[in-house]
Amino acid sequence: MANTKSITDKTERKKVKRAARKKAAPKAPRTTPRGSAKKKVRKLVRGQSKR
């Protein structure tokens, strides 16, 4: 992404960012599914309640 810190005008900054995004190489497809590192929630066991 282009460095847009020096540009104060919002529309101008947007234009520069969009152009940089268009010029950038496309990202490679994911090798692992999204959220695979997320901690999984375990299902509560049916039966006697905890309290």
C-alpha positions as CSV (number, residue, x, y, z in Angstrom):
1,M,0.0,0.0,0.0
2,A,1.2,3.5,-0.8
3,N,2.3,5.8,2.0
4,T,-0.5,8.4,2.2
5,K,0.4,10.1,5.5
6,S,1.5,13.3,3.8
7,I,-1.7,13.7,1.8
8,T,-4.3,15.7,3.7
9,D,-7.1,15.8,1.1
10,K,-9.4,12.8,1.7
11,T,-10.5,12.3,-1.9
12,E,-6.9,12.6,-3.2
13,R,-5.7,10.0,-0.6
14,K,-8.5,7.7,-1.7
15,K,-7.4,8.0,-5.3
16,V,-3.8,7.2,-4.5
17,K,-4.8,4.2,-2.4
18,R,-7.1,2.8,-5.0
19,A,-4.4,3.1,-7.7
20,A,-1.9,1.4,-5.4
21,R,-4.3,-1.4,-4.7
22,K,-5.0,-1.9,-8.4
23,K,-1.3,-2.0,-9.2
24,A,-0.5,-4.5,-6.4
25,A,0.0,-8.2,-7.2
26,P,-3.0,-10.3,-6.5
27,K,-2.9,-12.3,-3.3
28,A,-2.5,-16.0,-3.4
29,P,-5.5,-18.2,-2.5
30,R,-5.6,-19.4,1.0
31,T,-3.9,-22.7,1.9
32,T,-5.6,-23.1,5.3
33,P,-9.3,-22.3,6.0
34,R,-10.1,-19.0,7.6
35,G,-10.4,-19.2,11.4
36,S,-8.5,-22.5,11.6
37,A,-6.3,-21.1,14.4
38,K,-9.4,-20.0,16.4
39,K,-10.0,-21.7,19.6
40,K,-13.0,-24.1,19.2
41,V,-15.9,-24.1,21.6
42,R,-16.7,-27.5,23.0
43,K,-20.3,-28.6,23.1
44,L,-21.7,-29.1,26.6
45,V,-22.5,-32.7,27.4
46,R,-26.2,-33.6,27.7
47,G,-27.4,-34.9,31.0
48,Q,-27.0,-33.6,34.5
49,S,-26.8,-29.9,34.8
50,K,-23.7,-28.3,36.2
51,R,-25.6,-26.5,39.1
